[in-house]
Amino acid sequence: MATKSEARRASLLDALRSANAPVSGGQLANTLSVSRQIIVQDIALLREAGANIVATTKGYVLADTAQTSTQSTCLLYTSDAADDL
């Protein structure tokens, strides 16, 4: 049987899985009726247990569902420009 804390952490993960955007610690705290500090502790415990939770400037996301962006730079040299290198 799951303890109250384990059930809360499961609910926290469910909230992150179902979110379409980062969820702030304050929002999670309000949803789960606990303090933000409890959320921070639960996030640490979930990470320790293997959950890939990422903290962004806008809130928490699961890395599996996080949209990441990368920036690539492509340099095109003409044969004349390559000679100058």
N, C-alpha and C positions, 0 to 999 in steps of 0.2 A: 504494500500500500504506500502510495506516495505521500510524503510529508507536505505540509502547507507550502514550504519553501520550494520544494521540487515542483509542485503544481504551478506555483507562480512563475518559476523559470521556464516551464513548458509553455505557459501562456505568453510569456515574454517572447519566446522564439516564434510562437504562432503569430503574434502581432507583427514581428519583423518580416516573417514570410509573406504575410498578406498585404504588407504595405507597398504602395506604388512609389513611395518617396522616402527619404530618410526620416526617421522618427526620433524626436528629441527625447532626452532623458526625462524632461518634465512631462511630456505627453505620456510616456510609458508609465511614469509614476502616478499620474492622474488616473489612467486607465486601470492600473492594477491596485490602486488605493494604498500606495506605499510612498516613502520619501524617495527623492532623487538619489540619495546616497545608497539606498537599498538597491536601486536599479544599477548603479555603478558597481556595487559588490556582486550582484547577480551576473552582470556582463562579464566580470573578471572570472567568476566561477564557470560560466558557460564557455568562455574562451579556453580555460584550463582543461575543460572536458572535451575540447575539440571543435567547438562551434567557431566558424570563421566570421566573426562579427567585426565590422569595420566602423570606427568612429570617424565621421566627417564633420565639417563645420556646421552642417545642417542637422545632424543627428546620426543615429545608428542605422546600419544596413547590414544584411547578410551578404557576404562577398559573392555568394552564388547568384544572388539576384541584383547585385550592384551593377549598374551600368558604368563601365569605365571608358574613358576616352584616352586615346593616345594621339600624339602629334608626330607626324613624320615629315622630314624634310628631304626632298629629292633635289640633288644638284645635277644639272645637265651641263656638261662641258663640251664645247665644240673642239675640233682637233686643234684649231689655232689657240684656244684658251688653255688647252692641256699642255701645249708647248711652253707656256709661261710658268707652269708649276714647277 
